[in-house]
Amino acid sequence: MKLTLRYFASIREALGATETLDVPDGLTVAGVRDLLIAKGGAHAAALARHRALRTALNQVLCEEAARVPDGAELAFFPPVTGG
């Protein structure tokens, strides 16, 4: 299935704003993140498991256990702090 990935803030600086990815059916957000980490390089560093990240699926905040449907937009961004 095909996904559109969007990256924001520091992740965008490392990976660019967007990319399209073909993934197996039935993955969760965590599964997509793991596939991206497995690519190595900038993806592994920007999306590493020790980094706190937020995710949104089709522009709705979600947990990593959420199932990703075909054609979805999945966004990754660091948590935001106020001041």
DOVEX-605041 format. One record per residue: x, y, z of N, C-alpha, C, O in turn. Coordinates in steps of 0.2 Angstrom, whole numbers, plus 5000, padded with zeros to 4 digits. Layout:
<recs>
XYZXYZXYZXYZ...
</recs>
This chain:
<recs>
500449945000500050005000500450065000501050065002500250124998500550184997500450235003499850245004500950265006500850315011501150375009501650375005500950435011501250495010501550515017501150515022502150525018502450545024502650615024502850645020502450655030502650725031503050725037502950695042503550775037503950785042503950855044503950895040504050875051503950935053504550955058504850915061504751015058505251045063505951015062506151005056506250985067506950965066506950895061507450885058506450865061506350805057506350825050506650795045505950875048505950905042506650925039506850915033507050955044507750985042508150925040508550925036508050865043508450805042508250765036508650745032507550765035507350715030506950755024506750715019506850815024506450855019505750855022505550825027505350885018504650895020504150835019503750825023504250795014503850745012504150685008504650705005503850635008504050575004503450525003503050525008503550484998503050434997503350364998503950354996502950325002503250255003502750205002502150205003503050144999502650084998502750045004503350025005502250015008502349975013501849915013501349915009502049865017501549805017500849825020500849875024500349795018499649805022499649785029500049745031499249815033499149795040499649825045499649805051500049875043500549905047500249955052499749985050500549955058500350015063500850065061501350065058500750125065501150185064501850165067502350175064501950125072502550095075502950055069503550065069502550015066502849975060503150015055503650005052502850075053503050115048503650145051504150155047503650175057504250205060504850155060505450175058504750095062505250045062505550035055506150025054505150035049505350025043505850085041506350075037505650145043506050205041506650205045507150215042506650185051507250175055507750125052508350135051507450075049507850015046508250045039508750015037507950095036508350125031509050155032509450155028509150165039509750185041509850265040509350295038510450285041510650355039510250405043510050405049510050455039509650515042508950495045508750515050508650445041508050415044508150385051507750395055508650345052508750315058508850365063508650355069509250415062509450465067508850505069508650515075508450525064507850575065507250545068506950575072507150475067506650445070506750385075506350345077507350395078507650345082507150335088506850375090507150275091506650255096506750295103506350305106507450315104507550355110507250425109507250465114507050455103506850515102506050515103505650475101505850565107505150575108504850605102505050665100504350575099504050605093503250595094502950555097502950645090502150635090502050615083502450625078501450585082501250565075500550585074500150595079500350595068499650615066499550565060499950565055498950535060498750495054498150535051497650545054498150555045497650595041497450655045496850665046497950685048497950755051497550745058497350795061497550685061497250675068497850645072498150595070497950675078498550645082498350575084497750555085498850535084498750465085499250435089499850455090499150375092499650335095500050285090499750275085500550255092500950215087500550145086500750115081500050135090499750065089499150075084498850025082499050135081498550145076498750115070499350115067498250075066498350045060498350095055497950145055498750085050498850135044498450115038498650055035497950145036497650125030497950145023498350195023497850115018498150125011497950195010497350225011498450235007498350305005498350355010498250415009498550335016498550385022499150435021499650425018499050485025499550535026499750525034499350525038500450515034500650495041501250555042501650565039501150595048501550645049501950625056501650605061502550645056503050645062503250715064503450755059503250725070503550795073503750785080503450745083504150825082504350825089503850855093503450895091503850835100503350875104503450945105504050965104502950985105503051055106502951075113502551055117503451125115503351155121503151225121503351265116502851255126502651325126503051365130503451335134502951425130503351465134503151535136503451575139
</recs>
